[in-house]
């Protein structure tokens, strides 16, 4: 086998691995959607009772004003419970409250077989549920891992002078490499439809932006929209330098897309034509999920 043939084969193997990973992401997202679908079949009173029995707070807080409010709509309550209950817990609750769920499970099975191009075969509900529980459990473990990475980002402290966004991105990648291991952090990772600023453990995409203009934040929303199609989790790290760019509007858009946003207060110091980006010490770093 010649060098070009070997290179081509490596490329094909990499593409197959990437395709499989993308399918796994789609499968786990579909499981999450199915969990919300089952919960949406409960009444609001039933959902509130479940939240109370499980110790799940139905209050949210505005990241800017600190104002707290109670979740009122069914959709809001369903989303909150879905993020705090496993699929198995939801199925057990459906059985207890006599809420239909089997049709959702069967639809999931059809989706899984088609997605992974498996030969259609009849399986018992319990066999199907075992696969669903496994995907949901992986997602839960993954969420715990994501939380650790988010915490690591909030502790980020640049070394030396940082002049622009690219240097911030590079330093954040170095920071994560030092904390998580160099082998799991990739800088400017290319994929089929773009490039991720930082990729952690092949599944967590991180986009970094200095909020110095609305167009840049619009671009960030577009990047996150694409990233969500290919990676299990997306984190947007925004350095807020105090410019009036409608930051809250864009943060809400990112939240609606299912991304986690970390807002880090910063300032720009200028000396002649040179500038330096400085992290504001003692200022609260905000996480929006």
N, C-alpha and C positions, 0 to 999 in steps of 0.2 A: 504493500500500500504506500503510495506516494505521500509527500508532505501535504499537498493540497487536499487529497482524499481524506487524510487523517483529520485535517482541520475542519473539513466539511462534516465529518462524522461527529466530531466534538460539538460542533454547532447544532447538529440535529439532536444530539442527546440533551444539550442545554435547553433547546426549544421545547422538547418533550417534557422535561422537568418543569419548565416555566408554565407550560400549558396545564400540567397536572396540578401545580400549585394554585393557578388561577381558578381551576375547577373546584378545588378544595375550598377556596375562599367563597365561591358562589354557593357551594353546598351549605357551608356554615351560615351564610347570610340567609339562605332560604329557610333553614331551620329556625333562625331567629324570627323571620317573618311569620312562620307557622305558629310559633309560640304566641306571638301577639294576636294572631287570628283566633286562636282558641280562647285567649283571655278576653277578646272583644265580645265573646258570646255570653259572658257573665253579665249580670246586671251591675249597675254602679254600686248599689248597696252591698252586693256580694263582694265586689272588688274592694270596697272600703273595709268590709269585715275581714277579708283576707289580709289586707295591709296591716290592720290593727293586730291580728293574731300573729303575724310574722314580724312585727316590730319595724315595719317599713314606713318611714315618714312620708307624708303626702304634701310636704312643704318644699318650696324652692326659694332660692335667694338670687336677687339681681346682683351681678358681679360688679356693677358700677356704683349703684346707690346703697347696696346692702339691704334693700327692702325685701321682706319675706312675704310670701303669699301661698295660699293653699291651692293645690291642684283641684280644678273643678270639673273639667270636661272628661268624658270617658276615655278619649284618646290619650290625654295626658296621664291619667291613672294607669291605663294599660301599659304605656311605655315605661312608667316607673316600676311597675311590678315585673314586667318582662326582663328588666335589667337586674332584678334582684332575686328572681326565682329560676330554678333549673327547669328544663323541659319535663323532667320526671315529676317534679313538684306540681307543675301545671296540669299534667295528665292525672295525677292523683287527686288534685282538687276538682278537675272536671268530672271524674268518677264520683266523688263525694257529693258534688252539687248537681249531678245528673245533667251535665252540659255535654253536648255532642262534640266529639273530637276525632273519632275514627276516620271520618271522611278526609280530614286534614292529613292524617297519618298516611292514608292511601295515596293522596296526591303527592305527598313528599316522596313516597317510594317510586312513583312514576317519574318524578323529576330527577331523582338520583340515578335511576337506571338509564334514562335518556342522556343525562349529563356525562356519565362515565362510560357511555356506550356499552352497557351490559345487556346481555340477552335477557329478555323479559321472562320472569318466572314467578310463580305464586309463592309467597312467603306468609307465614303467620304474622299477626299483628305484633306479637311479642318480639319476633325476630327483627321486624322492621324497627320497632322502638329501640332495640338494643343499639342499632347503628345510629339512630337519631340521638340517643343519650350519649353515645361516645363522641359524636360531633359537638354536642352541646357542652360536654365536660371539657373537651379540648378548648373550646371557646372560653370557658370559665378560667381555665389555667392560663390561657393566653391573655385574658383581661388582667389577671394578677401580675403577669410579666410586664404588660403594658404599663400598669400602675407604677411598677418599680422604675421603668424607663422615664416616665413622666416626672417622678420625684427626682431622679438624677438630673433631668433637664432644669428643673426649678432651682437646683443648687449650682447651676453653671456660673463660673467666674472666669472671664477671659484673662489670659496671661499677656501682659505687656500692652502695647498700643494697638487698638483696633480702628482701622480707618474707614472700612466700608463693609457692606453686607457680605461680600465674599469672604473676607477675613473672619467675620463673625461665624459664618457657616463652617469654615475650616476649623476654627477653634472649638466650636461646639462638637464637631466630629471627633476631634482629638480628645476632648473632655470625655465623651461617651466611650471612646476606645480605651481610655485609661481606667474608667470605672467598670466597663462591661467586658472588656477584652477586645483586642485589635481585630481578631478574626471575625467578629460578628458585626462590625461596623463598616459600611461601604459608603464612600463619598461620591456624589454625582453619579448615581447608579442608573445606567440607561436601560429602558425596557421598550416594548413594542411601540408605544404611543407617547414617549416622552422621556424625561430624565428626572429622577428623584434627588433632591439635595443630599439627603442622608437616608440610608436604608439600614435597619437594625434587624439582625437575625432573619433576613430574607423576607420578612413579613410586615415590618412596621416602617412605614414611609414617613419621613419628617421633612417638612418644607419650612424654610427659614425666610422671614421677610422683615425689613425695617419699614415701619409704617410712615413713609415720607411722602406718600402720594396715593390718591384713590385708585389710579390705574394699576399700581402695583398690587393693591389688595384685590382688585377685580381679577388680575392674573392669578393670584393665590387661590381664589375660589375656583377658577377653571382648572388649575393644577390638582387641587384636592378632589374635584369631581372625577377627573381621570384616574387619579391614584386609587380612589375607592373601588374602582372596577377591577383592580389588579392586586391589591394588597389587603391583608386582614385588618389593618388598623392604620389610620392616618393622623399624624399630629402636626398642627400648624403652630410654629413658634414665631410670635410677633413681638418685635422690639418697638415699644411705644415711646416715641421721642416727643410726644406732646403736641404734635401737629393736628389740626382740625381736619381729619380725613374721614369722619363718619365711622370710626372704628367699631362702635357697638353694632351698627348695621351689618358690617361684614362678619363680625364675630357670630352674630345670630344666623347668618347664612351658612357659615361653617358648621355651626351646631346642627342646623337642619340637615346638612349633608351627612351627619354622623361622625364628624371629625372632632378630635379633642384639640382645643386651642389653649395655648399657654401665652399669656401676655406678660412680658418682662419690661418694666419701666426703665427707660434709658434717656440719655441726653446727648446732644452733639456739641462738642466744643470746637470752635474754629480759631485758627491762628494764621492769618493771611489766607493763602489758598489751601492750606492743609486743614483737615478736620479729624476729630477723634470721637469715636462712639464709646460712651462710658455708661456702664450699668449703674443705676441709682441704688446706692447702698441703703438698706433699711426700709426700702419701699416694698410693699406687698406684691408678690408675683401671683397672678391670678390664673386659675385653671377653670376652663369652661368645657363641660362635656355635654 
